[in-house]
Amino acid sequence: MNQEQEKFQKSLREFLTSARESGQQITAEQAEAFFEEQNLNEEQRAMVREYLEMEQIDIVGAEKKERKKREELPLSPEEEHFLKLYLEELTVPEELVEEEKEALFHAAAAGDALAKSRLLEYYMPKLPEIARGVYDQSVFFGDLVQEGSVSLLLALEHISETEAEQSLLDEIRTGMEALLEEHHYQKHQDEAVVHKVNRLKDAIEELSDGEEMDFSVAELSAYLDLSVEEIEDILRLTGEDQ
């Protein structure tokens, strides 16, 4: 790790500590000031935001990542088949009037199991519609709906009477979006690993100039400006640590 990297990591740790001391949050202005101070590009800023999110730091005043309203993306034939089977297997209940909803939410909030069951039956057919609102083709549509089912069940366990329906729908949507975020983060991590593996292979070729030569982990670490631990992890992934 070079001096600049060490300096940045120290600054990031201090920034994280400050956020924790402020109740796990920072303002959008503070985040922007940090980005400017560190001279970060857009990709680096996105990575810092992801890191803060992983550490459960809320950026107050920042616009939430846009799952913008856009034309619905088409489902694959397999996803269309899933949707067809899902809807066929459900009994679609009649629409409830506001008074009926309020009564059910009131009873559910008081712990009435029958009311929770009726609300579950009522909202299950609505999950695909909610999923279409966040679907970006990166995750199988059925997985989004399944995540919505789990979020619905959890939401019904701690439902409140205040803005009950909107709170329920928000929790379902949040669960689906969390699944997408997890997938995007894992994809980003996988791509980063592939990039490091390719860098290591290129470095070995450059150092050996096409000849059969062995290099120590320390030599590769110095050449690539990666830590010894990172080099060892990459070698394990490629099976070259035997």
C-alpha positions as CSV (number, residue, x, y, z in Angstrom):
1,M,0.0,0.0,0.0
2,N,1.5,3.4,-1.0
3,Q,1.5,6.6,1.0
4,E,-1.5,8.0,-0.8
5,Q,-3.6,4.9,-0.2
6,E,-2.7,4.9,3.5
7,K,-3.5,8.6,3.8
8,F,-6.9,8.0,2.1
9,Q,-7.8,5.1,4.3
10,K,-6.9,7.1,7.5
11,S,-9.1,9.9,6.3
12,L,-12.0,7.5,5.5
13,R,-11.7,5.9,9.0
14,E,-11.8,9.3,10.6
15,F,-14.8,10.2,8.5
16,L,-16.6,7.0,9.5
17,T,-15.8,7.6,13.2
18,S,-17.2,11.1,13.0
19,A,-20.4,9.7,11.4
20,R,-20.8,7.1,14.1
21,E,-20.4,9.8,16.8
22,S,-23.2,11.8,15.0
23,G,-25.7,8.9,15.4
24,Q,-24.7,6.8,12.4
25,Q,-25.3,9.7,10.0
26,I,-23.8,12.5,8.0
27,T,-25.2,15.2,5.8
28,A,-25.1,15.2,2.0
29,E,-23.0,18.4,2.3
30,Q,-20.5,16.6,4.6
31,A,-20.2,13.8,2.2
32,E,-19.7,16.1,-0.8
33,A,-17.0,18.0,1.2
34,F,-15.2,14.8,1.9
35,F,-15.4,13.7,-1.8
36,E,-13.9,17.1,-2.9
37,E,-11.2,17.0,-0.2
38,Q,-10.1,13.6,-1.4
39,N,-10.5,14.5,-5.1
40,L,-12.6,11.4,-5.8
41,N,-14.0,10.7,-9.2
42,E,-17.6,9.4,-9.7
43,E,-16.7,5.7,-9.5
44,Q,-14.7,6.3,-6.3
45,R,-17.5,8.3,-4.8
46,A,-20.0,5.5,-5.5
47,M,-17.6,3.0,-3.8
48,V,-17.4,5.2,-0.7
49,R,-21.2,5.5,-0.6
50,E,-21.5,1.7,-0.8
51,Y,-18.9,1.4,2.0
52,L,-20.9,3.9,4.2
53,E,-24.1,2.0,3.4
54,M,-22.4,-1.3,4.5
55,E,-21.4,0.4,7.7
56,Q,-25.1,1.5,8.2
57,I,-24.3,5.2,7.8
58,D,-27.2,7.3,6.5
59,I,-26.4,10.3,4.3
60,V,-29.1,12.7,5.3
61,G,-30.5,14.8,2.5
62,A,-29.0,12.7,-0.3
63,E,-31.3,11.6,-3.0
64,K,-32.0,7.9,-2.8
65,K,-30.6,5.8,-5.6
66,E,-33.0,6.2,-8.3
67,R,-35.0,3.2,-9.2
68,K,-36.5,5.8,-11.4
69,K,-39.8,5.6,-13.0
70,R,-39.1,4.2,-16.4
71,E,-40.7,2.0,-18.9
72,E,-41.1,-1.5,-17.5
73,L,-38.3,-3.8,-18.7
74,P,-39.5,-7.0,-20.4
75,L,-39.4,-10.2,-18.5
76,S,-37.6,-13.3,-20.0
77,P,-39.8,-16.2,-21.1
78,E,-38.8,-18.1,-18.0
79,E,-39.8,-15.1,-15.8
80,E,-43.1,-14.8,-17.7
81,H,-43.7,-18.5,-17.0
82,F,-43.0,-17.9,-13.3
83,L,-45.4,-15.0,-13.2
84,K,-48.2,-16.9,-14.9
85,L,-47.8,-19.9,-12.5
86,Y,-47.6,-17.5,-9.5
87,L,-50.8,-15.7,-10.3
88,E,-52.6,-19.0,-11.2
89,E,-51.8,-20.5,-7.8
90,L,-53.2,-17.6,-5.9
91,T,-56.8,-16.9,-5.0
92,V,-57.2,-13.2,-5.9
93,P,-59.4,-11.6,-3.2
94,E,-61.9,-8.8,-3.9
95,E,-60.6,-5.3,-3.5
96,L,-61.1,-3.9,0.0
97,V,-62.6,-0.5,0.7
98,E,-60.7,1.8,3.0
99,E,-62.9,1.1,6.0
100,E,-62.2,-2.7,5.6
101,K,-58.5,-2.1,5.3
102,E,-58.4,0.1,8.3
103,A,-60.3,-2.5,10.4
104,L,-57.9,-5.2,9.3
105,F,-54.8,-3.2,10.0
106,H,-56.2,-2.2,13.4
107,A,-56.8,-5.8,14.3
108,A,-53.5,-7.0,12.9
109,A,-51.7,-4.3,14.9
110,A,-53.4,-5.7,18.0
111,G,-52.0,-9.2,17.2
112,D,-55.1,-10.7,15.5
113,A,-53.8,-13.7,13.5
114,L,-56.9,-13.9,11.3
115,A,-56.5,-10.3,10.3
116,K,-52.8,-10.8,9.4
117,S,-53.8,-13.8,7.3
118,R,-56.4,-11.8,5.4
119,L,-53.9,-9.0,4.8
120,L,-51.3,-11.6,3.6
121,E,-53.9,-13.1,1.2
122,Y,-54.8,-9.6,0.0
123,Y,-51.2,-8.3,-0.7
124,M,-49.6,-11.5,-2.1
125,P,-51.1,-11.0,-5.6
126,K,-49.8,-7.4,-5.6
127,L,-46.2,-8.4,-5.1
128,P,-45.5,-8.8,-8.9
129,E,-46.7,-5.3,-9.5
130,I,-44.4,-3.9,-6.8
131,A,-41.5,-6.0,-8.2
132,R,-42.0,-4.6,-11.7
133,G,-41.4,-1.2,-10.2
134,V,-37.8,-2.0,-9.2
135,Y,-37.0,-4.8,-11.6
136,D,-33.8,-4.1,-13.6
137,Q,-33.1,-7.5,-15.2
138,S,-30.1,-8.1,-12.9
139,V,-32.0,-10.5,-10.6
140,F,-34.5,-13.2,-11.6
141,F,-38.0,-11.7,-11.3
142,G,-39.2,-14.7,-9.2
143,D,-36.5,-14.0,-6.6
144,L,-37.7,-10.4,-6.3
145,V,-41.3,-11.6,-5.7
146,Q,-40.0,-14.2,-3.2
147,E,-38.1,-11.5,-1.3
148,G,-41.3,-9.4,-1.3
149,S,-43.1,-12.3,0.3
150,V,-40.6,-12.5,3.1
151,S,-40.7,-8.7,3.6
152,L,-44.5,-8.9,3.7
153,L,-44.5,-11.6,6.3
154,L,-42.0,-9.6,8.4
155,A,-43.9,-6.4,8.0
156,L,-47.1,-8.0,9.2
157,E,-45.4,-9.1,12.4
158,H,-44.7,-5.5,13.5
159,I,-47.5,-3.6,11.7
160,S,-48.6,-0.3,13.2
161,E,-51.9,1.5,12.7
162,T,-50.3,4.8,11.6
163,E,-50.0,4.9,7.8
164,A,-50.2,1.1,7.9
165,E,-50.7,0.4,4.2
166,Q,-48.0,2.7,3.0
167,S,-45.6,1.5,5.6
168,L,-46.3,-2.1,4.5
169,L,-45.8,-1.3,0.9
170,D,-42.6,0.6,1.6
171,E,-41.2,-2.3,3.6
172,I,-41.9,-4.7,0.7
173,R,-40.2,-2.4,-1.8
174,T,-37.2,-1.9,0.5
175,G,-36.7,-5.7,0.8
176,M,-36.8,-6.1,-2.9
177,E,-34.3,-3.2,-3.4
178,A,-32.0,-4.6,-0.8
179,L,-31.8,-7.8,-2.8
180,L,-30.9,-5.9,-5.9
181,E,-28.3,-3.9,-4.0
182,E,-26.8,-7.0,-2.6
183,H,-26.5,-8.5,-6.1
184,H,-25.0,-5.3,-7.5
185,Y,-22.5,-5.2,-4.7
186,Q,-21.5,-8.8,-5.2
187,K,-21.1,-8.3,-8.9
188,H,-18.9,-5.3,-8.2
189,Q,-16.8,-7.4,-5.9
190,D,-16.5,-10.2,-8.4
191,E,-15.4,-7.8,-11.1
192,A,-12.8,-6.3,-8.8
193,V,-11.4,-9.8,-8.1
194,V,-11.3,-10.7,-11.8
195,H,-9.4,-7.4,-12.4
196,K,-6.8,-8.2,-9.8
197,V,-6.4,-11.7,-11.1
198,N,-5.8,-10.3,-14.6
199,R,-3.3,-7.8,-13.2
200,L,-1.4,-10.5,-11.5
201,K,-1.2,-12.7,-14.6
202,D,-0.1,-9.7,-16.7
203,A,2.6,-8.8,-14.0
204,I,4.0,-12.3,-14.0
205,E,4.2,-12.3,-17.8
206,E,5.9,-8.9,-17.8
207,L,8.4,-9.9,-15.2
208,S,9.2,-13.2,-16.7
209,D,9.3,-11.9,-20.3
210,G,7.7,-15.2,-21.4
211,E,10.2,-17.4,-19.6
212,E,9.5,-20.0,-16.9
213,M,10.3,-18.1,-13.7
214,D,9.1,-18.1,-10.1
215,F,8.5,-14.9,-8.2
216,S,8.0,-14.5,-4.5
217,V,4.8,-13.0,-3.1
218,A,6.8,-10.1,-1.8
219,E,8.2,-9.3,-5.3
220,L,4.7,-9.4,-6.8
221,S,3.4,-7.3,-3.9
222,A,5.9,-4.6,-4.6
223,Y,5.5,-4.7,-8.4
224,L,1.7,-4.4,-8.2
225,D,1.5,-2.2,-5.2
226,L,-0.9,-4.7,-3.5
227,S,-0.5,-6.1,0.0
228,V,1.0,-9.5,0.6
229,E,-2.3,-10.7,1.9
230,E,-4.1,-9.6,-1.3
231,I,-1.5,-11.4,-3.5
232,E,-1.9,-14.5,-1.4
233,D,-5.7,-14.3,-1.7
234,I,-5.5,-14.0,-5.5
235,L,-3.1,-16.9,-5.7
236,R,-5.5,-19.1,-3.7
237,L,-8.3,-18.2,-6.1
238,T,-6.2,-19.1,-9.1
239,G,-4.8,-22.3,-7.5
240,E,-1.3,-21.0,-7.8
241,D,-0.5,-21.2,-4.1
242,Q,0.1,-25.0,-4.3
